[in-house]
Amino acid sequence: MGEAYTPGLEVREATFVRKRRILPIPGKVLVKKGDKVNPETKVARANLLGTFTTVDVRSDLGILLGEVKKAIKEWFKVKVGDVVNEGDVLASRKHFFGRRVKESIAPTSGTIGYISDVTGKLHIRAAPVPVEVTAYIPGEVVEVIPDEGVIVETFGAYVQGIFGIGGETHGVLEVVVSSPDEILTVDKINSSHKGKILVGGSLITGDALQKAAKNHVNGIIVGSIEDDSLVDYLGYEIGVAVTGEEDVNTTLIMTEGFGKMSMLTWTFNLLKKFEGKQCSISGATHIRAGVIRPEIIIPRKFVEAVISETEETSSRLEPGTVIRIIRGEEFGSFAKVFKLETISKQIETESKTSVIVVTLEDGKKLSLPRSNVEIIGRGVSR
């Protein structure tokens, strides 16, 4: 069996999602407040300074320390600010009565940033490395943070997984199994799935994950995976504290855990409901301080959600509120509040507590202490 379910994961059919899209260093914001963006829209850009490479020209040419200043004037072919390419001659001198030539060759391309007239060494600075931040989700820029980035907002469904690998990506959602307990096997993946986000059931087999990567599937959402399959996919044992930077073709999100665990029916049905829609996902998982969970964001029209039956969840318990059971035999199950009891009732422990009546996914009604449930909340902001 797999790991136990961790309470507190969010599954929402309709909510406002805000994402902070921030540069690692100060740079330039490329959009303005109110702009509409898509996942590929570049919202901010900066340039990381290139690294320095040191070249010991004095040693290359066999120059004495006392001759460095003279050598710079006579034998150096570059000066500070010059652009050089890998293989260019930086300095040369004739020796052995002019019959031989010693040279100092640029080991890399870049700009001459410094020349020492004491040591005879020079520095070549590599070209700046551009860093760009995309919007990640389609939506609207609701705030600009000068020189740093933006906050993008969208309205849609939001689902958290328990663990994932791989970075941000997006694509059309396609469900490739018929039920939340069906295994995603290799025969269910083909070349038509390139660029898509595929939804499986209880787990994905190792060969199916390998095939998904070879076919450039952008993402897989599944209930669980066996440890060995994940190690085979990555090529190494992964730590569970921080993920998201793995060099993989296909981002993987598990909604339940490791082993063989069926995806919750509620989650599966929600993803099935939005099949064919564009979605954005991230496998980034931070278990320690500042917890981050893998996520699935499916943008949708606000009006569509307002008129739908069980869309916006409440911040307080009331009939229709979507809850998750966090204690007892139905631990981990989703349900809806059917009614609130106005009086306290004696429960099995012989103490008295307020209770609610909920409707489970299979239609069964159950009375529970209010302390045994958690509300699936309203908004998401990261």
N, C-alpha and C positions, 0 to 999 in steps of 0.2 A: 504493500500500500504506500501511497505518497504521503507528503507532509500534510498536517492539519491545516485547515483554512485559517487565514489571518483576517480577523474582523477589521472593518474600517475601510476596505476598498470601495471605491465609488463606481456606481453604475447608474447612469442617468440618461433618460431618453431626451431630455431637453434642459439646457442650461446655457448660461453665458460663460464662455471660456476666454480668459485673457492670458496672453503669453508675452513675457518680457524677452525681447530680442536685443541683446546687449553685446557690444564689442569687448574683446579682452583688454584692449588699450584704447585711448581716445582716438577718434577718427571723424569721419564725415557721415551724417545722416542723409540718406538719399531720397527719402519720402517726406511728406508733410501730413499734419493732422487732417483726417478726413479722407485721405487717399484709400482707394480700394486696392487690395493686394491679393495675390494668389501665392501658393506655397513656394514658387520659384522666384518671386519678386525679391530683388536685392534691396534691403532696407537700410544697410549701413556698411561702410567700408573703411578699412585702416591699412596701414603698411607697417609690418614688423621690420625693424632694422635688420639688415643682413648680418651674418656672423663674420668675424675677422679671421683671416688666415695669415700667420706670420711667416715671412720668408727671410732666412739668414743670408743675405746677399754677401756680406763680408766673408763668411765661411765658404760660400760657393765659389768666390773668386780668389780666395786665399789672400785676403787683404789684412795687413797688420792694423791693430787698433789705432795707431797714430796716423794711419794713412786714410782713414774713413772719409774725412771732409774732402780731401783731394780726390778720392775715388768717386764720391758723389758727383763732383763737377766733371770729371773726365770719363768715367765709365758707366755711370747710371744712365739709362735711356728713358726713364720715366720720372715724373714729378707728382707731388700731391695733387689729386683731382683727376689724374689721367685714368681713362677707362682701358682696361686690358682684358684680353681673352686668354683662356687656358692655353699654354704653349708659347705665349709671347715671350720675347727676350726682355728681361727687366734690366739687366746690366751685362757687360762683357769686357774682357780685357785680354790683350795679347801677352804671352809670356814665352819663355824659352827662345829669346832673341826674335820674337815676333812670328815664330813658326807655328805656335799653337794658340788656341783661343779657349778661355774659360768663360762659361756663361751661367747666368742665374735665370731660370725659367719660371714663369708664372704657373703654379700648380692648379689654379682655378681662375675663373673669370670674376671681374668685379671692378671696383674703383680703388685707386691708391689713396689710402686714408692717412698714412703717417710714414715718415722716413726718419730714422734716428741717425744723426750725424756723429753719434758716440759709438753705438753698437753696430751700425751698418745694417740693421734689420728694418724691414718695411712691413706694413699691414695692407692686405687687400680685403676690402669690405665687399661681401657678396651683395647682389641686388636685393632691394627690399622685397619681402614676401607679402603679397596682398592677402588680406583677411577680409572675407565678406560674410555678412549675416543675412540669411533669407527670412522671409516672413513665416515659413514653416506651415502655417495654416492660412486658408483663404479668409478674408474678412476685411476689417477697417482699422486703420491706424487711429487709435483713440488718444494717444499721448506720444509726444516726441521728447526724448531726453537728450538735450543738446550734447553733441560730441560723443555720445554713448550708444544710442539706439532708440528703440520705440517699443510701445506696447500695442499689440494687435489683438482685436476682439472679434470673436465669431459666436454665432449661436448654433447649437447643435447637440448631438448626443455625445456623451463622454463616458468612457469605460477605463478603469484602471486594471492592470494586470498585477500579479504577485511578483513576477520576475521576468527579466528580458535581457537580450543582448542585441547589440547593433544600435546605430544612431537613428536620426530622424529621416523619415522617408514618407512617401505618399503614393496613392494609386487608387484604382477602382476596387471596391470591396466585392469579393466573390466567395460564396460559401460552396465548398467542394465535398461536403458530407451531408448526409440526410438527417442526422440526429446528433445531439451533444455527447453521446457516448460512443460514437463511431470513430474508429482510428483513421487518421489521415495517412494512407499508404502511398507507395511510390506510383501506383497505376492511376492515381487521381490527379497527378500533376503532368502538364504537357507544355509545349512551346507557346500555346495561346495565352498562357498565364504570365508571360513576360510583362514586367512593370506593374503587376497587380498585387493586391493584398488579399491573401487567401485565408479562409476561416475553416478550421478543422474541428474535431470533437474532443475525444478523450485524450489522445496524444498524437504526436507525429513520430513516425519511425525514422531511424537514422538515415536510411537510404532515400526516403522521401525528402528529408531536409537537404541532403546532398544534391538531389535532382532539382529541387527548387532553386538552389544557389546556381547550379549550372544553367538553368533556364532563365536566370535573372529575374526571378520573382522578387518583388521589392520587400514583401513582408509576409509573415505567417502568424496567425493568431490561433492558439490552440489551448486546450485545457492543461496539458502537461507534456513532459518529455522524460525519457530515461536518462540518468546521469551519463552513461556510457555513450549514448548517441550525441549528447552535447559535446563531450570531450572529443569524439571523433570528428565532429563538424569543425570545432575550433582548432584542433590539433594540440591542445594543451588543457590542463585542469584549470578551471576558472575560479577565481575568488568571488564570493558573493557580496562583498562589501560595496564595490563600485563597478558598474558596467556601463556600456554605452559607447565606448571608444573602440570596440573590436573592429578589425578589418575584415568584414564579411559582406557578401553580396546581398544577403537576405536577413533583414531584422526579424527577430523571433520574440514573441510575447506569449508567456504562459499565464492563463488567468487563474489557475488553481494551485500549481506547484510541480513537484518532481514525482516521478513514478507513473502510474496510470490512474488518472483522475478525470472523470467526465466534466466537461464544462457545465457550469450551472445553466439550467434550462432558461432561466430568465435572461442571462447574458447571451446565450446562443440565439434565442428568439429575437432579441434586440438587434443583434448583428445581422440576422437573417432579414429582418424588417427593412434594413437599409442596404441590402444587396444591390449592386449596380451604382451606388453612390461613391463619390470621391471621399477618401478619408486620409487623415494624416496620423502617423504613428511614430512612437519613439520607444526603443527598448531600454533606455537608460534607467538604471536601478541603483539607488543609494540607500543602503540599509542603515547606516549609522546616522549621526547627527544631520539634520536637514534632510529627512527622508524624501526620496523621489521614487515614484513607482512608474513602470512602463505605462503608456497611455495610448488610447485610441480616441481620435476626435473626428466626428462625422458631421460636417456642417449641414444645416438644413434651414428652410425658410421659417421665420418666426411665426408667421400667420398659420402655417401648416401645423405647428406644434400647439398653438393656442386652442385650436378647435379639436385637437385630438383628445382621446378619452383620459389617459393617465399620464399626461406629459409632465408638467412642472410639479416637482415634489415639494411638500410643505416643510417648513422649518419647525412645525409643531405637530404633535399627534392629533389626527382628525380622520374621519372616514375617508378612505381613498389614498391616504399617505402610504408611500412605499417604504417598507422597513426591511431590515435583515435581523434574523434571530441569532443572538450571540450566546445563548445559554440553553441547555436542555437537549432533548432528543432531536429536535429539528435544527440544531446548531448549524449556522451557515446558510440556511434557507432564506429565500426572499418571500415576502408576503405583502398583502395590502391590509390596512386597518379596515375592519368591517364595522365595528362600533366600539365606543368607549364605555366601560362600566362606570356608573356614577357612584358606586359604593365600593368600599374595600372588601376583599374576600379572603378567607383563610386558605392558605396554600399548603402544600405537603409538609413544609417545615413547621406548620402550626402557627406561623406568624401571619399577620394580616398585611396585605399590600394592595395597591390599585392594580386592576387588570384590564386588559384589552382583548377583544375578540378579533382575530385576524383570519384572512382567507389565504391559504397556501396556494402554490402554483397548480396543484391538482384539484383545487376546488374545496378541499377539506377545511373546515373551520376549527379554530383552536383558541382556547383561552390561555393567555400568558400574563405573567406579571409585567408591568411596564418596564421594569429594570432589565428584562430579558431581551429587549429589542433595541436596535439603533435606527435612527432615521437616516435615510439616504438624502443628504443635504441638498442645498440650492445651487450655489455658484462655485466656479472653479477659477482660481487665479494663480498663476505660477510666474 
